[in-house]
Amino acid sequence: MVLARYRLETQVERGLALLPKEELEGFILRLKEGYEVFGPTRKGKGHVFGYINSAQHLDLDYQTTILPPKKLLHQPFETLFHFHTEEGVIPGERKLPRQVLFGLHPCDVHAVEILDTVYMQEYEDPFYKAKREKSLIVALNCTSVGEHCFCASMGTGPDLKNGYDLLLTDLGSEYLVEVGSEAGAELVTETGLSPAPRVKVVQKEKRLDWARRGFKKRLVTHDLERLLRENFCHPIWNRLRDQCLACGSCTMVCPTCFCYNVVDKIDLGFKTGKRQREWDSCMLLEYAQVALGHNFRKERDVRIKQRIYHKLLYYEPQFGTKGCVGCGRCIETCVKGIDLTGIIREIRGEHLGKSIPTG
């Protein structure tokens, strides 16, 4: 009996626990005692990362969300400071509650790691850092894949190796829970999860193997740098100039896009106002416009080329990784059906004569 208990305790120390689905409600309520919890919840025909009051609000069978969890760390609209003619400058809010980002898929966890590099290494962003340091990630491996997913091509899914505090894998009637940090281990202890036998890892791998066979899209990354450098003037860019609407939707839903604009909003009496940063997009006409009206990327083909090249070529020298995690949001969101994987396939000559939106 003592030996059996020792074996179970050892499994917890090794980072394995079980969360029966009927106990998910209690698990969420325990989390809420110390954190605000955000997770995937249904909105219309899609899903969003929203505030979670109970497990009933969660929908962990989702494929992807409309906006990535980036919005919880790098907000679409964020006040940097307020200003008043009499009171001077009032800094933006920095006293933030602790939060748990629950149910993030591997591609989105990889995207958060990229944003950590962008905002917390060479030049620290105090607003991003304040939220990131108050955030725990409870990730969720993908046991099924969506129509537009190609994370396997980018090495970002369907399973996750690191970057999480806790990692869940759906085993049917329960979740296998893997610990990835000291904070995650504390959560397991505080919520009283049961240890998991090693055989559950075998079940996990079988489900992940099934997911790996389900991908409909792929992006061959071999010799991608050479391919892009040699095809800067490929005819496809001219065709995209007429096809793309330059609406910016692809960048707004991208989990790794980090550009923003800073604007001052002043009241009509000119006594108070605020400085605010807002998500910006390299696909918009005004993005590359400078003083006296000159625009370095006036044409749409130049802007869409910049987006593709930045994601697949320019990102790596800057941050040590490609800027695309294969989530497929840009493909799903584009009203013209422009498919990043289709662009690369056409440049490779894999489907000459076919339309690029078909993927």
C-alpha positions as CSV (number, residue, x, y, z in Angstrom):
1,M,0.0,0.0,0.0
2,V,2.8,2.4,0.9
3,L,4.7,1.4,-2.3
4,A,1.5,2.1,-4.4
5,R,1.1,5.6,-2.8
6,Y,4.8,6.3,-3.4
7,R,4.4,5.4,-7.1
8,L,1.4,7.8,-7.5
9,E,3.3,10.6,-5.7
10,T,6.2,10.0,-8.0
11,Q,4.0,10.4,-11.1
12,V,2.8,13.8,-9.8
13,E,6.5,14.8,-9.3
14,R,7.2,13.8,-12.8
15,G,4.4,16.1,-14.0
16,L,1.4,13.9,-14.7
17,A,-2.1,14.2,-13.3
18,L,-5.7,13.5,-14.4
19,L,-8.6,15.8,-14.6
20,P,-12.0,13.9,-15.1
21,K,-14.3,16.0,-17.2
22,E,-17.0,15.9,-14.5
23,E,-14.6,17.6,-12.2
24,L,-13.8,20.5,-14.7
25,E,-16.3,22.8,-13.0
26,G,-14.6,22.4,-9.6
27,F,-11.2,22.9,-11.2
28,I,-12.3,26.2,-12.8
29,L,-13.9,27.4,-9.6
30,R,-10.7,26.7,-7.7
31,L,-8.7,28.6,-10.3
32,K,-11.1,31.6,-10.0
33,E,-10.2,31.8,-6.3
34,G,-6.9,33.3,-7.2
35,Y,-7.2,34.3,-10.9
36,E,-9.4,35.7,-13.6
37,V,-9.9,32.9,-16.1
38,F,-10.2,33.4,-19.9
39,G,-10.9,30.6,-22.3
40,P,-12.6,29.6,-25.6
41,T,-16.3,30.3,-25.5
42,R,-18.8,30.2,-28.3
43,K,-19.9,33.4,-30.1
44,G,-22.4,32.9,-32.9
45,K,-20.9,30.4,-35.3
46,G,-17.4,31.0,-34.0
47,H,-15.4,31.1,-30.8
48,V,-13.6,33.8,-28.8
49,F,-11.4,34.0,-25.8
50,G,-13.8,35.4,-23.2
51,Y,-14.1,35.7,-19.4
52,I,-15.1,32.4,-17.9
53,N,-17.4,32.3,-14.9
54,S,-17.8,28.5,-14.9
55,A,-16.9,25.4,-17.0
56,Q,-20.3,25.8,-18.7
57,H,-19.0,28.8,-20.5
58,L,-16.0,26.8,-21.9
59,D,-16.1,25.1,-25.2
60,L,-12.8,23.1,-25.4
61,D,-13.9,21.3,-28.6
62,Y,-13.2,24.4,-30.7
63,Q,-10.9,24.5,-33.8
64,T,-9.7,28.1,-33.5
65,T,-10.9,31.5,-32.2
66,I,-11.8,34.6,-34.2
67,L,-9.1,36.7,-32.5
68,P,-6.1,35.1,-30.9
69,P,-5.4,35.2,-27.1
70,K,-2.8,37.9,-28.0
71,K,-5.7,40.3,-27.2
72,L,-5.4,39.5,-23.5
73,L,-1.7,40.4,-23.4
74,H,-1.4,43.1,-26.2
75,Q,-4.8,44.8,-26.2
76,P,-6.3,46.1,-29.5
77,F,-6.8,49.5,-27.7
78,E,-4.7,50.4,-24.7
79,T,-4.4,53.7,-22.9
80,L,-0.7,54.6,-22.2
81,F,-1.5,57.6,-20.1
82,H,-4.1,60.3,-19.5
83,F,-3.3,64.0,-19.4
84,H,-4.9,67.0,-17.9
85,T,-4.0,70.7,-18.1
86,E,-4.1,71.0,-14.3
87,E,-3.2,67.5,-13.0
88,G,-0.5,66.8,-15.6
89,V,0.2,63.2,-16.9
90,I,-1.6,60.3,-15.2
91,P,0.0,56.9,-16.1
92,G,-2.0,54.0,-17.5
93,E,-3.2,51.2,-15.2
94,R,-0.4,48.8,-14.2
95,K,-2.1,47.1,-11.2
96,L,-3.5,44.1,-13.0
97,P,-5.2,41.0,-11.6
98,R,-3.6,37.6,-12.1
99,Q,-5.1,35.7,-15.0
100,V,-5.2,32.2,-16.4
101,L,-5.3,31.8,-20.2
102,F,-7.2,28.5,-20.4
103,G,-7.4,26.1,-23.4
104,L,-4.8,27.7,-25.7
105,H,-3.9,25.5,-28.6
106,P,-0.2,24.8,-29.3
107,C,0.0,27.3,-32.2
108,D,-1.2,30.1,-30.0
109,V,1.2,29.2,-27.2
110,H,4.0,29.4,-29.8
111,A,2.7,32.8,-30.8
112,V,2.8,34.0,-27.2
113,E,6.4,32.9,-27.0
114,I,7.1,35.0,-30.2
115,L,5.5,38.0,-28.6
116,D,7.5,37.5,-25.5
117,T,10.6,37.8,-27.6
118,V,9.3,40.9,-29.4
119,Y,8.1,42.8,-26.3
120,M,10.4,41.5,-23.5
121,Q,13.9,41.1,-24.8
122,E,15.8,43.8,-26.5
123,Y,13.2,46.5,-25.8
124,E,10.9,45.8,-22.9
125,D,7.3,46.9,-23.3
126,P,6.1,47.7,-19.7
127,F,2.4,47.2,-20.5
128,Y,2.9,43.8,-22.2
129,K,5.4,42.7,-19.5
130,A,3.0,43.6,-16.7
131,K,0.2,41.5,-18.1
132,R,2.5,38.6,-19.2
133,E,4.0,38.3,-15.7
134,K,0.5,38.0,-14.2
135,S,-0.5,35.3,-16.7
136,L,-0.5,31.5,-16.5
137,I,-1.1,29.4,-19.5
138,V,-3.2,26.2,-19.3
139,A,-2.7,24.9,-22.9
140,L,-4.7,22.2,-24.8
141,N,-3.2,19.8,-27.3
142,C,-5.2,19.4,-30.5
143,T,-6.7,15.9,-31.0
144,S,-8.4,17.1,-34.1
145,V,-7.5,19.8,-36.7
146,G,-9.4,22.4,-38.6
147,E,-9.9,22.9,-42.3
148,H,-7.4,25.7,-42.5
149,C,-4.8,24.5,-40.0
150,F,-1.2,23.9,-41.1
151,C,0.7,24.1,-37.8
152,A,2.3,20.7,-38.4
153,S,4.2,22.3,-41.3
154,M,5.5,25.1,-39.1
155,G,6.5,22.8,-36.2
156,T,4.0,24.4,-33.9
157,G,1.4,21.6,-33.4
158,P,-0.7,19.7,-33.0
159,D,1.2,18.9,-29.8
160,L,3.1,21.1,-27.5
161,K,6.5,20.6,-25.9
162,N,7.0,23.7,-23.8
163,G,5.8,27.2,-23.1
164,Y,2.9,26.2,-20.8
165,D,2.3,26.0,-17.1
166,L,-0.2,23.1,-17.5
167,L,-0.9,21.2,-20.7
168,L,-4.2,19.3,-21.2
169,T,-4.9,16.4,-23.6
170,D,-8.4,15.2,-24.2
171,L,-8.5,11.4,-23.6
172,G,-12.3,11.1,-23.9
173,S,-13.7,11.1,-20.4
174,E,-10.8,12.9,-18.8
175,Y,-7.9,15.2,-19.5
176,L,-4.2,14.2,-19.1
177,V,-2.6,17.1,-17.3
178,E,1.2,17.7,-17.7
179,V,3.1,20.2,-15.6
180,G,5.4,22.6,-17.3
181,S,6.4,25.0,-14.5
182,E,6.5,25.5,-10.8
183,A,3.4,27.6,-10.9
184,G,1.7,24.7,-12.8
185,A,2.8,22.3,-10.1
186,E,1.3,24.5,-7.5
187,L,-2.0,24.6,-9.4
188,V,-2.1,20.8,-9.5
189,T,-1.5,20.7,-5.7
190,E,-4.0,23.4,-4.9
191,T,-6.8,21.9,-7.0
192,G,-6.2,18.4,-5.7
193,L,-5.8,16.6,-9.1
194,S,-5.2,12.9,-9.0
195,P,-1.9,11.4,-10.3
196,A,-1.9,9.8,-13.7
197,P,-0.4,6.4,-14.6
198,R,2.2,6.4,-17.3
199,V,-0.1,4.4,-19.6
200,K,-2.1,7.6,-20.1
201,V,0.8,9.1,-22.1
202,V,0.4,6.2,-24.5
203,Q,-3.2,7.1,-24.9
204,K,-2.2,10.7,-25.5
205,E,0.2,9.8,-28.3
206,K,-2.4,7.7,-30.1
207,R,-4.8,10.7,-30.1
208,L,-2.1,13.0,-31.3
209,D,-1.1,10.6,-34.1
210,W,-4.7,10.6,-35.2
211,A,-4.7,14.4,-35.3
212,R,-1.4,14.5,-37.3
213,R,-3.1,12.4,-40.1
214,G,-5.9,14.9,-40.3
215,F,-4.2,17.9,-41.9
216,K,-5.5,19.1,-45.2
217,K,-3.1,21.9,-45.7
218,R,0.6,22.0,-45.7
219,L,3.4,24.5,-46.3
220,V,6.8,23.1,-47.3
221,T,9.4,25.1,-45.5
222,H,12.4,23.4,-47.1
223,D,14.5,26.0,-49.0
224,L,11.8,28.6,-48.4
225,E,14.4,31.4,-48.0
226,R,15.9,30.7,-51.4
227,L,12.4,30.3,-53.0
228,L,11.2,33.7,-51.7
229,R,14.4,35.6,-52.6
230,E,14.4,34.2,-56.1
231,N,10.7,35.0,-56.7
232,F,10.4,38.6,-55.5
233,C,9.1,39.5,-59.0
234,H,6.9,36.5,-59.5
235,P,3.7,37.2,-61.6
236,I,1.6,36.1,-58.6
237,W,2.1,39.4,-56.9
238,N,0.6,41.3,-59.8
239,R,-2.5,39.1,-59.7
240,L,-2.8,39.6,-55.9
241,R,-2.7,43.3,-56.4
242,D,-6.1,43.1,-58.2
243,Q,-7.5,40.4,-55.9
244,C,-6.6,41.7,-52.4
245,L,-8.9,44.2,-50.8
246,A,-6.2,45.5,-48.4
247,C,-8.8,45.4,-45.6
248,G,-6.2,44.3,-43.0
249,S,-8.3,41.4,-41.7
250,C,-5.4,38.9,-42.1
251,T,-3.1,40.9,-39.9
252,M,-5.8,41.7,-37.3
253,V,-6.5,38.0,-36.6
254,C,-2.8,37.0,-36.8
255,P,-1.5,35.8,-33.4
256,T,2.1,37.1,-34.0
257,C,1.4,40.5,-35.6
258,F,2.7,43.1,-33.2
259,C,2.5,46.5,-35.0
260,Y,0.6,49.3,-33.4
261,N,0.0,53.0,-33.9
262,V,0.0,55.7,-31.2
263,V,-2.7,58.4,-31.2
264,D,-3.7,61.3,-29.0
265,K,-7.3,61.7,-28.3
266,I,-8.2,65.1,-26.9
267,D,-11.6,66.4,-25.7
268,L,-13.3,69.3,-27.4
269,G,-12.3,71.7,-24.5
270,F,-8.6,70.9,-25.0
271,K,-8.2,70.3,-21.2
272,T,-8.1,66.5,-21.0
273,G,-7.1,63.6,-23.2
274,K,-5.3,60.4,-23.5
275,R,-2.5,58.8,-25.5
276,Q,-3.6,55.4,-26.8
277,R,-2.0,52.7,-28.8
278,E,-4.1,50.7,-31.3
279,W,-3.3,47.6,-33.4
280,D,-2.1,48.6,-36.8
281,S,-1.7,46.7,-40.1
282,C,1.0,46.7,-42.8
283,M,-1.9,45.9,-45.2
284,L,-3.5,49.3,-44.8
285,L,-2.7,52.2,-47.2
286,E,-1.7,54.6,-44.4
287,Y,0.7,52.3,-42.7
288,A,3.8,53.2,-44.7
289,Q,2.8,56.9,-45.3
290,V,5.2,59.4,-44.0
291,A,5.4,63.2,-43.7
292,L,4.3,65.2,-46.8
293,G,2.3,62.3,-48.0
294,H,4.9,60.0,-49.5
295,N,4.0,56.3,-49.2
296,F,6.6,53.6,-49.4
297,R,4.0,50.8,-50.0
298,K,1.3,52.5,-51.9
299,E,0.4,49.6,-54.2
300,R,-1.5,46.6,-52.8
301,D,0.9,44.0,-54.3
302,V,3.8,45.6,-52.4
303,R,1.9,45.4,-49.1
304,I,0.8,41.8,-49.4
305,K,4.3,40.8,-50.5
306,Q,5.6,42.6,-47.4
307,R,3.3,40.6,-45.2
308,I,4.2,37.2,-46.7
309,Y,7.9,38.0,-46.8
310,H,7.9,39.2,-43.2
311,K,6.1,36.2,-41.9
312,L,8.2,33.6,-43.8
313,L,11.6,35.3,-44.4
314,Y,12.3,38.6,-42.5
315,Y,11.0,37.4,-39.1
316,E,13.7,34.8,-38.6
317,P,16.8,37.0,-38.6
318,Q,15.0,39.3,-36.2
319,F,13.5,36.9,-33.7
320,G,15.0,33.4,-34.4
321,T,11.8,31.9,-35.8
322,K,9.3,32.3,-38.6
323,G,6.5,34.7,-38.0
324,C,3.7,32.2,-38.9
325,V,2.5,29.5,-36.6
326,G,0.1,27.9,-39.0
327,C,-3.1,28.7,-37.2
328,G,-5.0,29.4,-40.5
329,R,-6.9,32.4,-39.2
330,C,-5.7,34.6,-42.1
331,I,-7.0,32.0,-44.6
332,E,-10.4,31.7,-42.9
333,T,-10.9,35.4,-42.4
334,C,-10.0,36.6,-45.9
335,V,-13.2,37.4,-47.8
336,K,-11.3,36.9,-51.1
337,G,-10.1,33.5,-50.1
338,I,-6.4,34.3,-50.4
339,D,-4.4,31.4,-49.0
340,L,-0.8,31.8,-47.8
341,T,-0.1,28.1,-48.4
342,G,-1.6,28.4,-51.9
343,I,0.7,31.3,-52.7
344,I,3.8,29.3,-51.7
345,R,2.6,26.3,-53.7
346,E,2.0,28.3,-56.8
347,I,5.5,29.9,-56.5
348,R,6.9,26.4,-56.3
349,G,4.9,25.5,-59.4
350,E,2.9,22.8,-57.6
351,H,-0.4,23.7,-59.2
352,L,0.2,25.8,-62.3
353,G,-2.9,27.1,-63.9
354,K,-5.0,26.8,-60.8
355,S,-6.4,29.7,-58.7
356,I,-4.5,30.4,-55.5
357,P,-7.5,30.8,-53.2
358,T,-8.3,27.1,-53.5
359,G,-5.5,26.2,-51.1
